């Protein structure tokens, strides 16, 4: 009976992970990021098996330095976030009416 309960718990955990795993058709790096993000909640081996990546590949990926492209993408993402925050801060909402005025500063 105890073995059946353990098996049921394992299957429930796998089922829950698969429902949450929206990266099944993504590139390998995205799958590795999913494994890294969920490694405290699910066994790494189980996640790698269901995502179709190797466990050794995941651990190898974790130890790598970020590529130049990843560094550039992160820098670009931070710039986009800054611009977005500036634009959102420039919105003026009129609470009593339905007037919404947007002032956007040109980006250099």
N, C-alpha and C positions, 0 to 999 in steps of 0.2 A: 504494500500500500504506500509506503514512504517513497519507493522508487517511482510509482505512478504520479505522486504529488510533485516530485522533483521534475519529472518529465513534463507534466502539465505546466509548471511554472516556467520551464525553459521554452516551451512552445508559445506560451502567452507572451513572453518577453520578445521572442523572435517576431511574432505577429505584430506586436506593437511597434517594433523597430521598422518593419517593412512598411507599415502604414505611414510612419514618419519620414521614411527615406525617399525624399523627392528627387534624389540625385541618381537614380538608377540608370538614366540615359545620359548622364553628364560625363565630362572628361575625368580622367583618373585623378587629377589633382583635387577636383571637387569631391570625389568619393573619399579621398584621404582626409580632406578637411572635415567631412561628415564624421568619419571614424574618430578623428581627434576631438571633435566637439562632444561626441557621445561616449567617449571611452570610459567615463566614470559610471555610466548608466548601463552599458551593455558590454559583453566580452568582445575584445578586439577581433579574435578569431572568427566569431560568429558574424560580426558586421562585415569583415573582409570577405567571407564566404558568400554572403548574400549580395554584396555589391560587386562581386566578380573581380576582386583585386587580391593580390597576395599579401600575406601578413608580413613577410620579409620586405616586400616593396614598401609597405606602409612605414615600417620602422626605418628603412633606408631614407624615405622621403622626409621623415621627421628630423633626421640628423643633417639634412642638406642645408646649405646656405641658400637664401632666396636668390633666384636668377635676376639678371638685370631687368628683364621684362616685368617681373613681379614687383621689383623696386619702383620702376617707372609707373606701373599701374597703380601702386599704392600712393605715390606722389600725386598722380593725376586725380585719383579718388578724393584725396584730402583737399585738393584745389577746388574740385567740383563741390564738395561739402561746404567749403568756405564761401564760394560764390552763391550757393543756394541759401545759406544762412543770411548773407547780406541782402539778397533779393527778398527773402521772406520778412526780414526786419523792416524793409522799406514799404511794406503793405500798410495801408491805413484803412481800418475798418470803422464805419460809422454804425454804431450800435442801434440807434433809434430808427434808422431807415435801412434801406437795402442798397446803400451806396458803398461802393468799394473802389478806392482809387489806388493805383499802383504807380509808384515812382521807381524806375529802374536806372541805376547808374551805369554808364557805359563801362565795359570791362576792357582793360588795357591788355 
